């Protein structure tokens, strides 16, 4: 279903059932376990209806990742990070998100593989994942929300680099090429970019 088309309450409920079924199947058996016919049966929708919402398994799994990140964002907002600097808060937030994915390795692998396989036709869903990740990072920085300061172009650039590193860390961990300790070091290292781009840093040091 086109992302621009507003969903009715019934359509939104149907979409939520589909995403729940996708996540459930992926968490049990990974990427290969998510078969469109099984998703349709599990979510109690016709196969043709499922394809109208999600034209392919890749579309579905990338949308599942966006949905999972949205849930994580809600959880993180209930218990905000406690680091003293923006860099520490972002690193803490991303490691909490990483550990949530670590608890469901089959699901994480399925979603990351879909993101890796996504071509141009999946751009809207991939953009949604990126926007959700950006929102999580900016929220932990205290930026971007109503009543808060807007991020500078330099800060947004740093956020993009952090996003790329986080996704890369997920891939290397899932493939067994990086330990959790290595992921933590990489995340903490790249998050230091935030303090370098903080426009208030000069004002603080001058005070």
N, C-alpha and C positions, 0 to 999 in steps of 0.2 A: 504494500500500500504506500503511495507516495507520501514522504514525510511532511509535505506541505498540507495534505488533506487533514482537516481536523477530525478527530475520532469522536464518535458518540460514546456515551457511557458504556453501552453494550459492546461496542467495538474495542474500547480500551480494556474492558474485562476479558475479552477474547484474546487480545494481544498479550495480556499479562499471563493468561493460562499457557499460551504458546511459549513465552519466554521461560516460564517456570518449568514446563516440560523439557525444553531444550537444556536448561541448566541441570535438571535432574538426570537426564540421560547422559550428559557429558560427565557429570560427577561420578557416575557409575562406571563408564567405559571409555571416556575420552572422546576424541574427535570422531573416530570410526563408529562409535555407538549412536551418534546423532544422525539418524536416518529420517528423512522428511515424512515418510509414511508413519513411522512410529511416533514422531512428534505430533502429527495430526491425530492419531488415535488416542494418545495420552492426553492431549488437550481438548479432545472431543470437538474437533472442527473437521470439516471436509478438506481433503487434500488440496483441492482447487482453491479453497479459501485460504489455506496456509500459504500457498504460492502467491496469492494476491498481497498478503502482508509481507512476505519475505520470498523474493524470487529464487533464492538458492540457499543451500546450507551455509555458505560463507556469509551471506547477508544476515542470516538468522544468528549465527554464532558471534558475529561482530556486534549485533544489536544486543545479544545476551551479555557481552562484556560491558557495553555501555550501561545496561541495567544493573549489573553487579557493582560497577563503580558508583552508580547513583545511590545504591543502598549503602555502600561503604561511606560515601560522603555524609549521608544522614547519620550514620553511627559516629563518625569522626566529629560531627558538629555537637553531638550530645556530650562528648568527652574530648574537648579541644586539646591540642598538644601543649606541653608546658615549658618548652625550651625558652631560654632568655632571648635569643636572637631569632630573626626570621629564618636563617639558614638551619638552625637547630630544630625549629618547629616543622619546617618542611621535611627535613630528613626523618624526624620522628613520625610524621604523618605517612610518608611514603613507605617506611618500614612496617608500620602498622597495616597498611594496605597490602604490602607484600606478604606479610605473615597470614593475613586473611586468605590470600590466594594459595599460600603454602598449605593451608589446612585442606584445600580441595585441589590437589595436584592434577587430577585428570581433567577437571573443569578448566583449570588455569591453562593447561596444555592445549586443550581444544580451542579455547578463545584466542590464545596467542597464535596458534597455527592458522586460524581463520584470518586473523589480522595480517599475518605474513603473506597469506595466499591472495588477499583481497586485490582485485584489479580496479580499474577506473569506475566500473559499474557500481562498486560498493562505496564510492567516495562519500556519499551522504552519511552512511553509518560510521565510516572511519572518522569523519569529521566530528561526529557526535562523541565518539570515544575520546578524541583529542580535546574537545571542548570540556568534557566532563573531567578529564585529568587536569586540565588547566585550571578549572574552577576549584578543584580540591587543593591544588598548590597555592593559588591566590588566596583562598580562604584561610589557609594556615599562615599565610604571610600577613593577613589582615588587610587585604586589598580587594577591590573589585566589587564588593557588596554594596548595596544602597547605604549611603551615609559614610562610606569609607573612601579613602583616597583611591584614585585610579592608577594602575601600574604605568610606569614609563615605558617607552619603546625598548630601552635597555633591559628593564626587568622582564618584559615579555620575551625578549630574546633569550635571556637566561632560563626562563621557564621552559621554553622550547627545547633547549639543550638538556635540561633536567628530565623532561619527558622522554627524549630519545634515549638517555642513559638508563632510565627506569625500565623502559620496554626492552632495551638490549640486555639489561641485567636479568629480567624475567626469562628471556630466551636462553641465555647462557646457564642460568640455574636449572631450568627445565631440561636442558640437554645434558646436565651433569658436568658441565665445564666450569662451574663456579659454585663455591660454598656460600652458605648464608653469611658467614663472616666476611667473605670477599664482596658480596653484594652490599653489605652494610658500609664497608669502607668506600666503595665506589659511590654510593648514594651520598654519604656524608661529604665526600670530596667535591662532587659536582655541585652540591647545595651551597658550597662556599661562594659560588658565583653570585648568589643573591646578595650577600653582604657587600660585594664589590660594586654592585649596581644600585645600592640603596642611596637615593638622593639625600636622605637625612643624615647619612654618616658624617658628612663634612660639618653639618650643623652641630651634631653631637660632639665631635672632637673640638670644635671651636668653642663650645660652651664649657 
